[in-house]
């Protein structure tokens, strides 16, 4: 076997990427912008024990072109998310679907207003979670229009190559619609809460909560703004970020823009705990 063949044989297999959508749900609070956070159960195969935003993988049925749509179309989203129109459609649909499945907030309704009472669709929500109902069919059955205009593109992160599960994830911003209440009715989270971005970052620095780099980065971005309107209206250039990996160091070996800041606020003891993850 030649040296190049030996090197190829020894190289670890890299898991394939799966498209995913994450939604950063925000609202104005007395102390600043508040963010809806999930504290994932430790048994979860991906990001177990971490504090995250709602979201998940794209379902093939999210690509259904028959979904009624209000707001910027798939071509607009494709340009901003650096993908093709079919994938952009799926990513936006998954964002709205996952938000409804995981916290009961429904970014759909008529072309002019969101559904006033998402709890009326509790049965359909359970069927969506169980994969017994497609999102397109749910919208059609209830004469609902997906409200793409209630989302804003925020970021694009790719899971590093050392992970067993890898996602090509687009992050979306969404303001909590009036009259809607985000809940914790998902088996993926042990608890949920609304927290200002600054306090969520302080929880990370104290070791009370653990944040993956994408979550930490989005919280830092949110903390720059005073109101949801300012945050949603800000112009952003979305470029993919895939953290660099140093062999044998786990999460402590990840490198990305501002990674030094990510670790700098933590004491040595907390770094040791993080290294076990």
NORMOSUL-V237304 format. One line per field, one symbol per residue. ss: DSSP state (@ for helix, = for strand, . for the rest). phi: phi as a letter, one per 30 degrees, with the letter a starting at -180 (. if undefined). A space follows every 50 residues. Layout:
ss = ???
phi = ???
This chain:
ss = ..@@@@@@@@......=============..=========.......... ==.====..@@@@.....==...@@@@@@@@...@@@@@@@@@@@@@@@@ @@@....==....=...@@@@@@@@@@@@.....@@@@@@@...===@@@ ========.......==========.............========@@@@ @@@@@@....=.@@@@@@@@@@.....@@@@@@......===.==....@ @@@==...@@@@@@...@@@@@@@@..
phi = .deddddddddddcdddbdbbbccdbadbdckdcbdbccddddddcheid cbcdllddcedddeddddbbjededddeddchadddddeddddddddddd dcbiccdalcdcadedbdddceddedddddidbddddedddchccdcddc cbdbabbcedddddcbbccccbcadddeicbdccdbddbdabacbdeddd ddddddidbccdeddeddddddddccbddddddddbccbdbbedbceich ddcdbaeidddecddcdeddddddddc
